[in-house]
Amino acid sequence: MSKLIVYQDHQPEAPLGVYTETEDIRRELKPAGVRFERVDASVDLPDGAGQEEVLAAYKHVVDAEMKAHGYNTVDVARIKPDAPNVEAARAKFLSEHAHTEDESRIMVEGSGCFYLHAGDKVFQVECTRGDLISVPEGMKHWFDMGARPRFAAIRFFIRPDGWVGHFTGETIAERFPKYAP
């Protein structure tokens, strides 16, 4: 189940609100410029499915998103608990960073958690199967896949280098609760 927890950026111990309904999540994220939608992600993926198989299974969703938002590149990030270097991958994205274009993702398997730092608030968004989230260009954020990650996310880009993270060097992520699905 998708979930949004809103905090003041200096008070991670005292949430301002918790939301689980799609419309409530969308309403809370919209003023920050974050697009949150639910899409059809009902295709079950075989254990060994690679990028091409995932993209083929979700061709209808991928084509619609690319056409609607001008994306030129798409790929799949699929991580399981036994993936090599999983701890290093988790640690890398637990640091606050931003991108030079929107970061748009559709979760088609499992879950992960985006932490969006907008103004004086942090929005902790647990994304589950069927969630589409688009984090605006330049928004500071971090991503936690959990200690035993299991997810597949279709990622959209306008430019191949648009996904490169520009790390802020801030330690804010260390103060917020880690994702534990």
Contacts in CASP RR format, 6 or more apart in sequence:
PFRMAT RR
TARGET T0000
AUTHOR 0000-0000-0000
METHOD contacts of the structure
MODEL  1
MSKLIVYQDHQPEAPLGVYTETEDIRRELKPAGVRFERVDASVDLPDGAG
QEEVLAAYKHVVDAEMKAHGYNTVDVARIKPDAPNVEAARAKFLSEHAHT
EDESRIMVEGSGCFYLHAGDKVFQVECTRGDLISVPEGMKHWFDMGARPR
FAAIRFFIRPDGWVGHFTGETIAERFPKYAP
1 20 0 8 1.000
1 126 0 8 1.000
1 128 0 8 1.000
2 20 0 8 1.000
2 22 0 8 1.000
2 25 0 8 1.000
2 38 0 8 1.000
2 125 0 8 1.000
2 126 0 8 1.000
2 127 0 8 1.000
2 128 0 8 1.000
2 131 0 8 1.000
3 18 0 8 1.000
3 19 0 8 1.000
3 20 0 8 1.000
3 25 0 8 1.000
3 125 0 8 1.000
3 126 0 8 1.000
4 18 0 8 1.000
4 19 0 8 1.000
4 20 0 8 1.000
4 24 0 8 1.000
4 25 0 8 1.000
4 28 0 8 1.000
4 29 0 8 1.000
4 123 0 8 1.000
4 124 0 8 1.000
4 125 0 8 1.000
4 126 0 8 1.000
5 15 0 8 1.000
5 17 0 8 1.000
5 18 0 8 1.000
5 19 0 8 1.000
5 123 0 8 1.000
5 124 0 8 1.000
6 15 0 8 1.000
6 16 0 8 1.000
6 17 0 8 1.000
6 18 0 8 1.000
6 19 0 8 1.000
6 28 0 8 1.000
6 121 0 8 1.000
6 122 0 8 1.000
6 123 0 8 1.000
6 124 0 8 1.000
7 14 0 8 1.000
7 15 0 8 1.000
7 16 0 8 1.000
7 121 0 8 1.000
7 122 0 8 1.000
7 123 0 8 1.000
7 124 0 8 1.000
7 176 0 8 1.000
8 14 0 8 1.000
8 16 0 8 1.000
8 120 0 8 1.000
8 121 0 8 1.000
8 122 0 8 1.000
9 117 0 8 1.000
9 119 0 8 1.000
9 120 0 8 1.000
9 121 0 8 1.000
9 122 0 8 1.000
9 172 0 8 1.000
10 120 0 8 1.000
12 122 0 8 1.000
12 175 0 8 1.000
12 176 0 8 1.000
12 177 0 8 1.000
16 121 0 8 1.000
19 25 0 8 1.000
19 28 0 8 1.000
22 36 0 8 1.000
22 38 0 8 1.000
25 36 0 8 1.000
25 125 0 8 1.000
26 36 0 8 1.000
26 37 0 8 1.000
28 123 0 8 1.000
29 35 0 8 1.000
29 36 0 8 1.000
29 116 0 8 1.000
29 123 0 8 1.000
29 125 0 8 1.000
32 116 0 8 1.000
32 118 0 8 1.000
32 121 0 8 1.000
32 123 0 8 1.000
32 136 0 8 1.000
32 139 0 8 1.000
33 118 0 8 1.000
33 136 0 8 1.000
33 139 0 8 1.000
34 116 0 8 1.000
34 118 0 8 1.000
34 123 0 8 1.000
34 125 0 8 1.000
34 133 0 8 1.000
34 134 0 8 1.000
34 135 0 8 1.000
34 136 0 8 1.000
34 139 0 8 1.000
35 104 0 8 1.000
35 132 0 8 1.000
35 133 0 8 1.000
35 134 0 8 1.000
36 125 0 8 1.000
36 131 0 8 1.000
36 132 0 8 1.000
36 133 0 8 1.000
36 134 0 8 1.000
37 131 0 8 1.000
37 132 0 8 1.000
38 130 0 8 1.000
38 131 0 8 1.000
38 132 0 8 1.000
39 61 0 8 1.000
39 65 0 8 1.000
39 106 0 8 1.000
39 130 0 8 1.000
39 131 0 8 1.000
39 132 0 8 1.000
40 60 0 8 1.000
40 61 0 8 1.000
40 130 0 8 1.000
41 58 0 8 1.000
41 61 0 8 1.000
41 106 0 8 1.000
41 107 0 8 1.000
41 108 0 8 1.000
41 109 0 8 1.000
41 129 0 8 1.000
41 130 0 8 1.000
43 57 0 8 1.000
43 58 0 8 1.000
43 108 0 8 1.000
45 53 0 8 1.000
45 54 0 8 1.000
45 57 0 8 1.000
45 108 0 8 1.000
45 109 0 8 1.000
45 152 0 8 1.000
46 53 0 8 1.000
49 57 0 8 1.000
49 78 0 8 1.000
50 76 0 8 1.000
50 78 0 8 1.000
51 75 0 8 1.000
51 76 0 8 1.000
51 78 0 8 1.000
54 76 0 8 1.000
54 78 0 8 1.000
54 108 0 8 1.000
54 152 0 8 1.000
54 154 0 8 1.000
55 62 0 8 1.000
55 74 0 8 1.000
55 76 0 8 1.000
55 154 0 8 1.000
57 108 0 8 1.000
58 106 0 8 1.000
58 108 0 8 1.000
58 154 0 8 1.000
61 106 0 8 1.000
61 154 0 8 1.000
62 74 0 8 1.000
62 154 0 8 1.000
65 71 0 8 1.000
65 104 0 8 1.000
65 106 0 8 1.000
65 132 0 8 1.000
65 156 0 8 1.000
66 72 0 8 1.000
66 74 0 8 1.000
66 156 0 8 1.000
69 102 0 8 1.000
69 104 0 8 1.000
69 134 0 8 1.000
69 156 0 8 1.000
70 158 0 8 1.000
71 104 0 8 1.000
71 156 0 8 1.000
71 157 0 8 1.000
71 158 0 8 1.000
72 157 0 8 1.000
72 158 0 8 1.000
72 159 0 8 1.000
73 156 0 8 1.000
73 157 0 8 1.000
73 158 0 8 1.000
73 159 0 8 1.000
73 160 0 8 1.000
74 154 0 8 1.000
74 155 0 8 1.000
74 156 0 8 1.000
74 157 0 8 1.000
75 154 0 8 1.000
75 155 0 8 1.000
75 157 0 8 1.000
76 152 0 8 1.000
76 153 0 8 1.000
76 154 0 8 1.000
76 155 0 8 1.000
77 151 0 8 1.000
77 152 0 8 1.000
77 153 0 8 1.000
77 155 0 8 1.000
78 109 0 8 1.000
78 151 0 8 1.000
78 152 0 8 1.000
78 153 0 8 1.000
79 86 0 8 1.000
79 89 0 8 1.000
79 145 0 8 1.000
79 149 0 8 1.000
79 150 0 8 1.000
79 151 0 8 1.000
80 149 0 8 1.000
80 150 0 8 1.000
81 148 0 8 1.000
81 149 0 8 1.000
81 150 0 8 1.000
83 89 0 8 1.000
83 149 0 8 1.000
86 149 0 8 1.000
89 145 0 8 1.000
90 144 0 8 1.000
90 145 0 8 1.000
90 146 0 8 1.000
90 147 0 8 1.000
90 149 0 8 1.000
93 142 0 8 1.000
93 143 0 8 1.000
93 144 0 8 1.000
93 145 0 8 1.000
94 142 0 8 1.000
94 143 0 8 1.000
94 144 0 8 1.000
94 173 0 8 1.000
94 178 0 8 1.000
95 142 0 8 1.000
95 167 0 8 1.000
95 168 0 8 1.000
95 169 0 8 1.000
95 173 0 8 1.000
96 117 0 8 1.000
96 140 0 8 1.000
96 141 0 8 1.000
96 142 0 8 1.000
96 167 0 8 1.000
96 168 0 8 1.000
96 169 0 8 1.000
96 170 0 8 1.000
96 172 0 8 1.000
96 173 0 8 1.000
97 140 0 8 1.000
97 141 0 8 1.000
97 142 0 8 1.000
97 165 0 8 1.000
97 166 0 8 1.000
97 167 0 8 1.000
97 168 0 8 1.000
98 137 0 8 1.000
98 138 0 8 1.000
98 139 0 8 1.000
98 140 0 8 1.000
98 141 0 8 1.000
98 165 0 8 1.000
98 166 0 8 1.000
98 168 0 8 1.000
99 135 0 8 1.000
99 137 0 8 1.000
99 138 0 8 1.000
99 162 0 8 1.000
99 163 0 8 1.000
99 164 0 8 1.000
99 165 0 8 1.000
99 166 0 8 1.000
100 137 0 8 1.000
100 138 0 8 1.000
100 159 0 8 1.000
100 161 0 8 1.000
100 162 0 8 1.000
100 164 0 8 1.000
100 166 0 8 1.000
101 137 0 8 1.000
101 157 0 8 1.000
101 158 0 8 1.000
101 159 0 8 1.000
101 162 0 8 1.000
101 163 0 8 1.000
102 134 0 8 1.000
102 135 0 8 1.000
102 136 0 8 1.000
102 137 0 8 1.000
102 158 0 8 1.000
103 134 0 8 1.000
103 135 0 8 1.000
103 141 0 8 1.000
103 155 0 8 1.000
103 163 0 8 1.000
104 132 0 8 1.000
104 133 0 8 1.000
104 134 0 8 1.000
104 135 0 8 1.000
104 155 0 8 1.000
104 156 0 8 1.000
105 127 0 8 1.000
105 132 0 8 1.000
105 133 0 8 1.000
105 134 0 8 1.000
105 153 0 8 1.000
105 154 0 8 1.000
105 155 0 8 1.000
105 156 0 8 1.000
106 130 0 8 1.000
106 131 0 8 1.000
106 132 0 8 1.000
106 153 0 8 1.000
106 154 0 8 1.000
107 127 0 8 1.000
107 128 0 8 1.000
107 129 0 8 1.000
107 130 0 8 1.000
107 131 0 8 1.000
107 132 0 8 1.000
107 151 0 8 1.000
107 152 0 8 1.000
107 153 0 8 1.000
108 129 0 8 1.000
108 130 0 8 1.000
108 152 0 8 1.000
108 153 0 8 1.000
108 154 0 8 1.000
109 129 0 8 1.000
109 150 0 8 1.000
109 151 0 8 1.000
109 152 0 8 1.000
110 128 0 8 1.000
110 129 0 8 1.000
110 150 0 8 1.000
110 151 0 8 1.000
110 152 0 8 1.000
110 181 0 8 1.000
111 126 0 8 1.000
111 127 0 8 1.000
111 128 0 8 1.000
111 129 0 8 1.000
111 150 0 8 1.000
111 151 0 8 1.000
111 181 0 8 1.000
112 126 0 8 1.000
112 127 0 8 1.000
112 128 0 8 1.000
112 143 0 8 1.000
112 144 0 8 1.000
112 145 0 8 1.000
112 146 0 8 1.000
112 149 0 8 1.000
112 151 0 8 1.000
112 179 0 8 1.000
112 181 0 8 1.000
113 124 0 8 1.000
113 125 0 8 1.000
113 126 0 8 1.000
113 127 0 8 1.000
113 143 0 8 1.000
113 144 0 8 1.000
113 145 0 8 1.000
113 146 0 8 1.000
113 179 0 8 1.000
114 123 0 8 1.000
114 124 0 8 1.000
114 125 0 8 1.000
114 127 0 8 1.000
114 133 0 8 1.000
114 135 0 8 1.000
114 141 0 8 1.000
114 142 0 8 1.000
114 143 0 8 1.000
115 122 0 8 1.000
115 123 0 8 1.000
115 124 0 8 1.000
115 125 0 8 1.000
115 141 0 8 1.000
115 142 0 8 1.000
115 143 0 8 1.000
115 144 0 8 1.000
115 173 0 8 1.000
115 176 0 8 1.000
116 122 0 8 1.000
116 123 0 8 1.000
116 125 0 8 1.000
116 135 0 8 1.000
116 139 0 8 1.000
116 140 0 8 1.000
116 141 0 8 1.000
117 139 0 8 1.000
117 140 0 8 1.000
117 141 0 8 1.000
117 172 0 8 1.000
118 139 0 8 1.000
118 140 0 8 1.000
122 172 0 8 1.000
122 176 0 8 1.000
124 176 0 8 1.000
124 177 0 8 1.000
125 133 0 8 1.000
126 179 0 8 1.000
126 181 0 8 1.000
127 133 0 8 1.000
127 153 0 8 1.000
135 141 0 8 1.000
140 168 0 8 1.000
140 170 0 8 1.000
142 173 0 8 1.000
144 178 0 8 1.000
144 179 0 8 1.000
145 151 0 8 1.000
145 179 0 8 1.000
146 178 0 8 1.000
146 179 0 8 1.000
146 180 0 8 1.000
146 181 0 8 1.000
147 178 0 8 1.000
147 180 0 8 1.000
155 163 0 8 1.000
157 163 0 8 1.000
END
